[in-house]
Amino acid sequence: MTRLNVVLLLAVLASALYLVRTQYESRRLFVELEKATTKTRLLEAENERLQVEKRAQATPLRVEKLAKDQLQMRTVTPAITQYVSQKDSAVTGVTK
């Protein structure tokens, strides 16, 4: 009878230790999941902010202003438009 009691006591101790280890691992993984979730939210917010900034940077008015200021481009008018006609295929690189 005492041998059975010792075996049962060892089994209870082993299962208790396994339970504690499992709970600890579960809590550790939960904390890691929460950190990852928080980081995901931060990255999504940053991505949204960058998308808004990208849309603001690509407005036609801003592009036109940069073209005029930095590239010294000007608005197209018929007076400065040059039309190119295809007379010689060797000049344009087209073969017949």
WOQUIKA-V100684 format. One record per residue. N is the residue number from 0. PHI is phi in degrees with one decimal (none if undefined). OMEGA is omega in radians with two decimals (* if undefined). BURIAL is + if it has 24 or more other ideal C-beta (glycine too) atoms within 12 Angstrom, else -. Layout:
BEGIN
N:PHI:OMEGA:BURIAL, N:PHI:OMEGA:BURIAL
END
This chain:
BEGIN
0:none:-3.13:-, 1:-67.8:3.11:-, 2:-63.4:3.10:-, 3:-63.7:3.11:-, 4:-63.8:3.13:-, 5:-66.7:3.12:-, 6:-62.5:3.12:-, 7:-65.9:3.10:-, 8:-62.4:3.10:-, 9:-63.9:3.12:-, 10:-65.5:3.12:-, 11:-65.1:3.12:-, 12:-62.4:3.14:-, 13:-63.9:-3.14:-, 14:-69.1:3.09:-, 15:-65.3:3.10:-, 16:-63.7:3.11:-, 17:-64.1:3.11:-, 18:-63.4:3.11:-, 19:-62.3:3.14:-, 20:-61.9:-3.14:-, 21:-65.2:3.12:-, 22:-65.0:3.12:-, 23:-61.7:3.13:-, 24:-63.3:3.11:-, 25:-63.0:3.13:-, 26:-64.8:3.12:-, 27:-61.5:3.12:-, 28:-66.7:3.11:-, 29:-65.0:3.11:-, 30:-62.6:3.11:-, 31:-63.3:3.10:-, 32:-64.2:3.12:-, 33:-63.0:3.09:-, 34:-62.9:3.14:-, 35:-65.2:3.11:-, 36:-64.5:3.11:-, 37:-62.9:3.12:-, 38:-63.4:3.11:-, 39:-62.0:3.12:-, 40:-62.4:3.12:-, 41:-63.1:3.13:-, 42:-65.9:3.10:-, 43:-65.5:3.11:-, 44:-65.9:3.11:-, 45:-63.7:3.12:-, 46:-62.7:3.12:-, 47:-63.0:3.12:-, 48:-62.5:3.13:-, 49:-67.6:3.10:-, 50:-64.6:3.11:-, 51:-63.9:3.12:-, 52:-63.2:3.11:-, 53:-62.9:3.11:-, 54:-64.5:3.14:-, 55:-68.4:-3.12:-, 56:-73.2:-3.04:-, 57:-99.8:3.12:-, 58:-69.6:-3.12:-, 59:-57.8:-3.14:-, 60:-64.3:3.13:-, 61:-66.8:3.13:-, 62:-62.5:3.13:-, 63:-64.3:3.13:-, 64:-63.7:3.11:-, 65:-64.5:3.13:-, 66:-63.1:3.13:-, 67:-71.8:-3.03:-, 68:-76.1:-3.02:-, 69:-89.2:-3.08:-, 70:-101.8:-3.12:-, 71:51.5:3.08:-, 72:-89.0:3.12:-, 73:-134.5:-3.10:-, 74:-69.0:-3.11:-, 75:-72.7:3.04:-, 76:-131.6:3.11:-, 77:-61.0:-3.11:-, 78:-69.2:-3.09:-, 79:-108.2:-3.13:-, 80:-82.7:3.07:-, 81:-115.1:3.13:-, 82:-101.3:-3.11:-, 83:-109.8:3.09:-, 84:-112.8:-3.10:-, 85:-94.6:3.14:-, 86:-104.7:-3.09:-, 87:-120.1:-3.09:-, 88:-70.4:3.12:-, 89:-70.6:-3.13:-, 90:-72.5:-3.08:-, 91:-86.6:3.13:-, 92:87.2:-3.13:-, 93:-94.9:3.11:-, 94:-109.3:-3.14:-, 95:-103.3:*:-
END
